[in-house]
Amino acid sequence: MKCLTLIVNRSTQGDIIEALRASPEVSTYTISHGEGHYGDSVPPFESAHDEIKGYVPRIRIDLILEDETVSKVLERVKQCSVCTSKLGIYWTSTVDTIGNL
Protein backbone atom coordinates (compact mmCIF):
# COMPACT_ATOMS: atom_id res chain seq x y z
CA MET A 1 0.00 0.00 0.00
CA LYS A 2 0.99 3.61 -0.54
CA CYS A 3 0.16 6.94 1.05
CA LEU A 4 -0.39 9.63 -1.56
CA THR A 5 0.09 13.09 -0.05
CA LEU A 6 -1.08 16.23 -1.84
CA ILE A 7 -0.18 19.76 -0.68
CA VAL A 8 -2.19 22.45 -2.46
CA ASN A 9 -3.44 25.99 -2.00
CA ARG A 10 -6.52 25.99 0.23
CA SER A 11 -8.50 27.78 -2.50
CA THR A 12 -8.40 24.59 -4.60
CA GLN A 13 -10.00 22.37 -1.94
CA GLY A 14 -13.42 22.10 -3.58
CA ASP A 15 -11.98 21.18 -6.97
CA ILE A 16 -9.59 18.61 -5.53
CA ILE A 17 -12.38 17.00 -3.50
CA GLU A 18 -14.53 16.79 -6.62
CA ALA A 19 -11.71 15.01 -8.46
CA LEU A 20 -11.23 12.57 -5.56
CA ARG A 21 -14.95 11.81 -5.35
CA ALA A 22 -14.88 10.99 -9.07
CA SER A 23 -12.18 8.38 -8.40
CA PRO A 24 -13.67 4.96 -7.66
CA GLU A 25 -10.31 3.93 -6.16
CA VAL A 26 -10.69 6.49 -3.35
CA SER A 27 -12.85 5.57 -0.38
CA THR A 28 -11.46 7.81 2.38
CA TYR A 29 -8.93 10.58 2.83
CA THR A 30 -7.81 13.04 5.49
CA ILE A 31 -7.51 16.81 5.04
CA SER A 32 -5.28 18.93 7.29
CA HIS A 33 -5.08 22.72 7.17
CA GLY A 34 -1.75 24.51 7.33
CA GLU A 35 0.39 27.34 6.10
CA GLY A 36 3.22 27.42 3.59
CA HIS A 37 6.12 29.66 4.66
CA TYR A 38 8.88 30.69 2.28
CA GLY A 39 11.22 32.97 4.21
CA ASP A 40 11.82 36.35 2.61
CA SER A 41 10.01 35.75 -0.65
CA VAL A 42 6.85 34.05 -1.79
CA PRO A 43 7.15 32.08 -5.06
CA PRO A 44 5.81 34.05 -8.03
CA PHE A 45 2.90 31.65 -8.59
CA GLU A 46 1.20 32.63 -5.30
CA SER A 47 -1.11 35.63 -4.96
CA ALA A 48 -0.25 39.15 -3.78
CA HIS A 49 -2.69 38.56 -0.91
CA ASP A 50 -0.58 35.59 0.23
CA GLU A 51 2.58 37.68 -0.01
CA ILE A 52 1.06 40.41 2.18
CA LYS A 53 0.00 37.87 4.79
CA GLY A 54 3.46 36.33 4.75
CA TYR A 55 2.24 32.76 4.28
CA VAL A 56 0.21 30.69 1.86
CA PRO A 57 -2.90 28.88 3.14
CA ARG A 58 -2.47 25.18 2.33
CA ILE A 59 -4.29 21.92 2.72
CA ARG A 60 -2.66 18.54 2.98
CA ILE A 61 -4.62 15.55 1.75
CA ASP A 62 -3.46 12.05 2.67
CA LEU A 63 -4.90 9.02 0.88
CA ILE A 64 -4.08 5.37 1.55
CA LEU A 65 -4.25 3.49 -1.76
CA GLU A 66 -3.35 0.17 -3.29
CA ASP A 67 -0.03 0.45 -5.15
CA GLU A 68 -1.62 -0.06 -8.57
CA THR A 69 -4.23 2.69 -8.06
CA VAL A 70 -1.92 5.56 -7.12
CA SER A 71 -1.16 6.55 -10.72
CA LYS A 72 -4.87 6.48 -11.68
CA VAL A 73 -5.85 8.75 -8.80
CA LEU A 74 -2.92 11.06 -9.41
CA GLU A 75 -3.80 11.41 -13.10
CA ARG A 76 -7.41 12.24 -12.22
CA VAL A 77 -6.24 14.91 -9.77
CA LYS A 78 -3.79 16.34 -12.32
CA GLN A 79 -6.67 16.72 -14.82
CA CYS A 80 -8.53 18.98 -12.39
CA SER A 81 -8.49 22.50 -13.90
CA VAL A 82 -7.04 24.23 -10.85
CA CYS A 83 -4.55 21.42 -10.36
CA THR A 84 -2.99 21.87 -13.77
CA SER A 85 -1.71 25.31 -12.73
CA LYS A 86 1.15 23.63 -10.82
CA LEU A 87 0.24 25.29 -7.50
CA GLY A 88 0.81 22.16 -5.48
CA ILE A 89 3.11 19.25 -4.83
CA TYR A 90 2.65 15.57 -4.12
CA TRP A 91 4.63 12.55 -2.97
CA THR A 92 4.07 8.93 -2.18
CA SER A 93 5.39 6.86 0.67
CA THR A 94 5.18 3.18 1.49
CA VAL A 95 2.69 2.10 4.16
CA ASP A 96 4.09 -0.85 6.07
CA THR A 97 1.22 -1.32 8.50
CA ILE A 98 -2.34 -0.04 8.75
CA GLY A 99 -4.91 -0.77 11.44
CA ASN A 100 -7.53 0.60 13.80
CA LEU A 101 -6.97 2.08 17.26
C-alpha positions in Angstrom: 0.0 0.0 0.0 1.0 3.6 -0.5 0.2 6.9 1.0 -0.4 9.6 -1.6 0.1 13.1 0.0 -1.1 16.2 -1.8 -0.2 19.8 -0.7 -2.2 22.4 -2.5 -3.4 26.0 -2.0 -6.5 26.0 0.2 -8.5 27.8 -2.5 -8.4 24.6 -4.6 -10.0 22.4 -1.9 -13.4 22.1 -3.6 -12.0 21.2 -7.0 -9.6 18.6 -5.5 -12.4 17.0 -3.5 -14.5 16.8 -6.6 -11.7 15.0 -8.5 -11.2 12.6 -5.6 -14.9 11.8 -5.4 -14.9 11.0 -9.1 -12.2 8.4 -8.4 -13.7 5.0 -7.7 -10.3 3.9 -6.2 -10.7 6.5 -3.3 -12.8 5.6 -0.4 -11.5 7.8 2.4 -8.9 10.6 2.8 -7.8 13.0 5.5 -7.5 16.8 5.0 -5.3 18.9 7.3 -5.1 22.7 7.2 -1.7 24.5 7.3 0.4 27.3 6.1 3.2 27.4 3.6 6.1 29.7 4.7 8.9 30.7 2.3 11.2 33.0 4.2 11.8 36.3 2.6 10.0 35.8 -0.7 6.9 34.0 -1.8 7.2 32.1 -5.1 5.8 34.0 -8.0 2.9 31.6 -8.6 1.2 32.6 -5.3 -1.1 35.6 -5.0 -0.3 39.1 -3.8 -2.7 38.6 -0.9 -0.6 35.6 0.2 2.6 37.7 0.0 1.1 40.4 2.2 0.0 37.9 4.8 3.5 36.3 4.8 2.2 32.8 4.3 0.2 30.7 1.9 -2.9 28.9 3.1 -2.5 25.2 2.3 -4.3 21.9 2.7 -2.7 18.5 3.0 -4.6 15.5 1.7 -3.5 12.1 2.7 -4.9 9.0 0.9 -4.1 5.4 1.5 -4.2 3.5 -1.8 -3.4 0.2 -3.3 0.0 0.5 -5.2 -1.6 -0.1 -8.6 -4.2 2.7 -8.1 -1.9 5.6 -7.1 -1.2 6.6 -10.7 -4.9 6.5 -11.7 -5.9 8.8 -8.8 -2.9 11.1 -9.4 -3.8 11.4 -13.1 -7.4 12.2 -12.2 -6.2 14.9 -9.8 -3.8 16.3 -12.3 -6.7 16.7 -14.8 -8.5 19.0 -12.4 -8.5 22.5 -13.9 -7.0 24.2 -10.8 -4.5 21.4 -10.4 -3.0 21.9 -13.8 -1.7 25.3 -12.7 1.2 23.6 -10.8 0.2 25.3 -7.5 0.8 22.2 -5.5 3.1 19.3 -4.8 2.7 15.6 -4.1 4.6 12.6 -3.0 4.1 8.9 -2.2 5.4 6.9 0.7 5.2 3.2 1.5 2.7 2.1 4.2 4.1 -0.9 6.1 1.2 -1.3 8.5 -2.3 0.0 8.8 -4.9 -0.8 11.4 -7.5 0.6 13.8 -7.0 2.1 17.3 
